[in-house]
C-alpha cells in the first residue's frame, strides 16, 4: 500500500520561506496568532499540522488501513464545519482562506453612538488625547476582573507539543505506511533534519567524536515515534489534536 494523497513534508534546510520569513521548527511562534489584523485562537503552524494529520486520517479511512488494530473513523459531527471534502481536495492555504473564520477571535471595534449596550461586552471610555502606549499599559489591570473564561471551538491539548515533533512524527508515519523500514526512516530523518538548529541530539562515536542525529542509530526509537504518531492519528480523528 502506498499513500496517494499524503506526502512527506521535507523541512526547509534554510529555515526561510519564499517570503524570507524564518521557519521556527523548535518552538511554535506565539506571534503567529496575529494575522492580517485578526487574532486567531492558536498558532497557524499548529493548525496547519492539525489539517495535515486530519487529511492523513481521511485517506486511511478511505483505504480502510488499520491503525493499532482499529479502523480510523473521522468524526463528521466534530468536523462538520471543516468541509472534509475540501480538506481532501485543497491545499491548506486554499482551505484556510475559506475556513479561517472558524478560528478567528471576535475582533475589537469602535462602537457607533447609536448602538445599545450589551452585557456580554466591556465598554471603555478612552480619551482621544492619550498616548497609545500608555493606554495599552493601563488596559490590562482594568480588564483583569471583567473578562470571562475563553471558550475556544477548536482548542489544542493543554500540553504543548513542539512543532518539530509533529513534523518528524508525521513524516515517520507517512514513510512507515508506504513500507519504509525503520533504518530507512532513521537515515532519511537524520539527513533531512540534521542541519536544523535545536532539533538534533548529540552523541559520541566509537572514537569519542561528537556526532549529531535525530535518531541515534537505534531503529527502535523510530518505532516509538511512529507509535506516538498513530496515537495522534486516532485522537485527531475524534477531534483532539496535541
Backbone torsions as a table, in degrees:
resi	resn	phi	psi	omega
1	UNK	NA	130.4	175.8
2	UNK	-128.3	130.7	-179.2
3	UNK	-62.9	139.0	-178.5
4	UNK	-98.9	-31.4	-173.8
5	UNK	-102.2	-43.3	-176.1
6	UNK	-89.8	129.0	-178.0
7	UNK	-120.6	161.7	174.2
8	UNK	-64.1	152.4	-179.9
9	UNK	-112.5	101.8	-176.1
10	UNK	-72.6	125.2	179.4
11	UNK	-67.7	148.4	177.9
12	UNK	-75.6	119.7	-179.7
13	UNK	-68.7	-31.0	-178.5
14	UNK	-79.3	-15.8	-175.2
15	UNK	58.4	30.1	177.1
16	UNK	-129.8	138.5	176.7
17	UNK	-85.6	176.2	178.7
18	UNK	-64.4	-20.6	177.6
19	UNK	-97.1	16.5	176.8
20	UNK	63.0	30.9	173.2
21	UNK	-95.4	144.8	-178.0
22	UNK	-75.1	134.7	175.0
23	UNK	-93.7	118.1	-177.4
24	UNK	-102.3	106.6	-177.8
25	UNK	-89.7	-27.9	-176.0
26	UNK	-68.5	-44.3	-177.4
27	UNK	-136.0	156.0	174.9
28	UNK	-78.0	136.8	-176.6
29	UNK	-82.5	112.3	-177.1
30	UNK	-65.5	-23.9	-179.3
31	UNK	-71.9	-14.9	-178.7
32	UNK	-74.1	0.7	173.8
33	UNK	-75.1	-14.4	-178.0
34	UNK	-105.6	111.7	-175.8
35	UNK	-133.0	125.4	174.0
36	UNK	49.6	42.3	177.3
37	UNK	83.0	1.2	179.4
38	UNK	-116.7	154.5	175.6
39	UNK	-110.3	122.7	178.2
40	UNK	-96.2	164.1	-170.3
41	UNK	-78.2	-7.2	178.1
42	UNK	-161.5	179.7	-178.7
43	UNK	-65.7	134.5	179.6
44	UNK	-63.6	-34.1	178.6
45	UNK	-63.1	-38.9	-176.5
46	UNK	-73.8	-36.2	174.7
47	UNK	-63.1	-35.1	177.9
48	UNK	-60.8	-41.9	-179.4
49	UNK	-76.3	-30.3	172.9
50	UNK	-58.8	-49.3	178.0
51	UNK	-58.3	-41.1	-177.4
52	UNK	-66.8	-44.3	177.1
53	UNK	-65.6	-38.3	178.8
54	UNK	-63.8	-40.9	178.3
55	UNK	-63.4	-37.9	175.8
56	UNK	-65.1	-41.1	175.9
57	UNK	-57.4	-41.7	-178.3
58	UNK	-64.7	-39.2	178.9
59	UNK	-70.6	-39.9	177.6
60	UNK	-63.0	-38.4	176.9
61	UNK	-64.6	-45.6	-178.6
62	UNK	-61.5	-41.1	-176.7
63	UNK	-89.8	1.1	179.4
64	UNK	56.5	41.5	178.2
65	UNK	-88.1	127.1	-178.3
66	UNK	-75.1	143.1	174.8
67	UNK	-124.4	114.0	-175.8
68	UNK	53.9	42.2	175.2
69	UNK	79.6	6.4	-179.9
70	UNK	-133.4	152.2	177.5
71	UNK	-79.1	140.1	175.1
72	UNK	-75.6	129.5	176.3
73	UNK	-129.8	106.3	-177.7
74	UNK	-72.1	131.3	-178.5
75	UNK	-71.9	103.5	176.8
76	UNK	-65.8	-28.9	179.8
77	UNK	-67.2	-47.3	-178.8
78	UNK	-66.9	-41.4	-174.1
79	UNK	-96.1	22.3	-173.4
80	UNK	-60.6	-29.1	-178.5
81	UNK	-93.5	-1.3	-178.7
82	UNK	-85.0	-11.8	-177.3
83	UNK	54.2	75.8	-172.4
84	UNK	-60.2	-29.1	176.3
85	UNK	-62.1	-34.2	179.3
86	UNK	-78.1	-31.9	172.7
87	UNK	-59.0	-40.2	-177.6
88	UNK	-69.7	-40.1	-169.5
89	UNK	-95.6	-23.6	-171.9
90	UNK	-107.8	163.9	169.5
91	UNK	-74.8	163.1	179.8
92	UNK	-59.7	-44.4	-176.4
93	UNK	-60.4	-40.3	178.8
94	UNK	-70.6	-41.5	178.5
95	UNK	-64.0	-41.3	-177.6
96	UNK	-62.9	-39.0	-177.7
97	UNK	-59.4	-34.8	-178.6
98	UNK	-96.4	-1.6	-178.0
99	UNK	-129.9	4.8	-177.1
100	UNK	-63.4	-23.8	179.7
101	UNK	-60.8	-22.4	178.8
102	UNK	-69.5	-19.5	-172.0
103	UNK	-120.2	8.5	-176.5
104	UNK	-95.9	131.6	174.4
105	UNK	-67.7	149.3	174.2
106	UNK	-62.5	130.7	-171.3
107	UNK	-84.1	150.5	172.5
108	UNK	-73.4	138.9	178.5
109	UNK	-147.3	164.9	178.2
110	UNK	-87.6	128.1	-179.0
111	UNK	-84.1	148.1	173.2
112	UNK	-82.4	158.9	-177.1
113	UNK	-65.6	-21.5	-174.9
114	UNK	-87.2	-8.9	-175.6
115	UNK	-76.3	139.8	177.5
116	UNK	-77.4	151.1	179.2
117	UNK	-74.9	142.7	-179.0
118	UNK	-122.3	131.9	-176.0
119	UNK	-67.9	-12.6	179.3
120	UNK	-81.2	-0.7	-176.7
121	UNK	-126.1	157.4	173.9
122	UNK	-104.7	127.9	-178.2
123	UNK	-104.4	133.4	-177.0
124	UNK	-119.8	145.7	175.5
125	UNK	-110.5	110.2	-174.9
126	UNK	-116.5	118.7	177.4
127	UNK	-62.7	132.7	-178.9
128	UNK	-64.6	-20.8	-175.4
129	UNK	-83.6	-7.2	-177.7
130	UNK	-75.0	155.3	175.9
131	UNK	-79.6	140.7	-177.4
132	UNK	-58.4	-43.6	-176.7
133	UNK	-62.3	-35.4	179.0
134	UNK	-74.2	-37.7	179.5
135	UNK	-62.6	-45.5	-179.6
136	UNK	-61.0	-40.5	-179.5
137	UNK	-66.0	-35.9	-178.1
138	UNK	-81.0	-18.6	-175.1
139	UNK	-66.3	-41.1	-173.5
140	UNK	-57.2	-52.7	178.9
141	UNK	-66.1	-28.1	178.5
142	UNK	-68.7	-32.2	-175.4
143	UNK	-93.4	-15.7	-169.9
144	UNK	-51.1	-46.6	-175.3
145	UNK	-94.6	1.9	-174.1
146	UNK	-106.0	-18.1	-176.2
147	UNK	-88.9	147.5	179.1
148	UNK	-90.2	165.3	176.5
149	UNK	-65.0	135.9	-176.6
150	UNK	-69.6	143.6	174.1
151	UNK	-120.3	110.7	-176.4
152	UNK	-104.1	132.1	-175.8
153	UNK	-70.7	-37.2	-179.2
154	UNK	-128.7	75.5	-177.6
155	UNK	-81.2	156.0	169.7
156	UNK	-85.7	171.1	176.5
157	UNK	-66.1	160.3	-177.4
158	UNK	-74.8	-17.2	178.9
159	UNK	-93.5	113.1	-176.7
160	UNK	-66.1	138.8	178.3
161	UNK	-118.8	123.9	179.2
162	UNK	-58.1	143.0	-179.3
163	UNK	-57.9	-38.7	-176.8
164	UNK	-63.2	-33.5	179.6
165	UNK	-65.9	-42.5	177.1
166	UNK	-64.2	-37.4	-177.9
167	UNK	-64.5	-52.0	-179.4
168	UNK	-65.7	-43.2	-178.9
169	UNK	-58.7	-44.2	-179.4
170	UNK	-61.6	-48.2	-178.5
171	UNK	-65.2	-37.3	176.6
172	UNK	-62.4	-40.9	178.1
173	UNK	-61.4	-49.6	-177.7
174	UNK	-61.0	-45.4	-179.4
175	UNK	-66.1	-38.3	178.8
176	UNK	-64.5	-45.1	179.1
177	UNK	-62.2	-33.5	179.4
178	UNK	-80.9	5.1	172.5
179	UNK	92.8	9.8	178.5
180	UNK	-72.9	146.5	178.8
181	UNK	-79.9	166.5	177.5
182	UNK	-59.4	-39.3	179.6
183	UNK	-67.2	-41.6	178.8
184	UNK	-62.8	-43.0	179.4
185	UNK	-65.1	-43.7	179.7
186	UNK	-59.8	-46.7	-178.8
187	UNK	-65.4	-39.2	179.3
188	UNK	-63.5	-47.8	-178.9
189	UNK	-63.7	-43.2	179.5
190	UNK	-61.8	-35.5	179.5
191	UNK	-75.2	-38.8	-174.1
192	UNK	-84.2	-31.6	-176.4
193	UNK	-102.4	-7.6	-172.1
194	UNK	-61.5	-26.1	-177.4
195	UNK	-97.7	5.8	-177.9
196	UNK	-90.4	123.0	-177.1
197	UNK	-61.3	133.4	175.6
198	UNK	85.4	2.0	-176.4
199	UNK	-103.5	-42.8	-169.5
200	UNK	-74.0	156.0	173.1
201	UNK	-107.9	148.6	-178.8
202	UNK	-106.8	141.5	171.4
203	UNK	-148.5	175.8	178.9
204	UNK	-107.9	145.4	173.9
205	UNK	-83.8	-171.5	-175.6
206	UNK	-62.2	-24.4	-179.5
207	UNK	-92.9	2.9	179.7
208	UNK	82.6	11.5	-179.6
209	UNK	-87.6	129.0	-179.9
210	UNK	-61.7	132.3	172.4
211	UNK	-127.1	161.1	-173.5
212	UNK	-125.8	136.4	-179.3
213	UNK	-160.9	156.0	173.2
214	UNK	-74.1	-47.5	176.0
215	UNK	-113.5	124.5	-173.4
216	UNK	-87.4	59.9	171.6
217	UNK	76.2	9.1	-176.8
218	UNK	-118.6	105.8	179.3
219	UNK	-58.3	-25.0	179.8
220	UNK	-62.2	-31.4	177.6
221	UNK	-66.7	-31.2	175.9
222	UNK	-65.5	-44.5	-178.1
223	UNK	-66.7	-30.4	176.1
224	UNK	-66.9	-40.4	177.0
225	UNK	-64.2	-42.1	178.7
226	UNK	-62.8	-41.0	179.4
227	UNK	-62.0	-42.6	177.2
228	UNK	-65.5	-36.2	177.8
229	UNK	-63.9	-38.2	177.2
230	UNK	-65.0	-37.8	175.1
231	UNK	-61.8	-40.2	179.0
232	UNK	-63.0	-40.7	178.1
233	UNK	-61.7	-45.6	-178.8
234	UNK	-62.5	-44.8	-179.6
235	UNK	-69.2	-35.5	178.3
236	UNK	-63.4	-40.3	-179.1
237	UNK	-61.3	-25.5	-179.8
238	UNK	-92.8	-7.2	178.7
239	UNK	104.1	11.2	178.3
240	UNK	-114.5	115.1	-179.7
241	UNK	-119.7	139.3	-178.0
242	UNK	-53.8	NA	NA
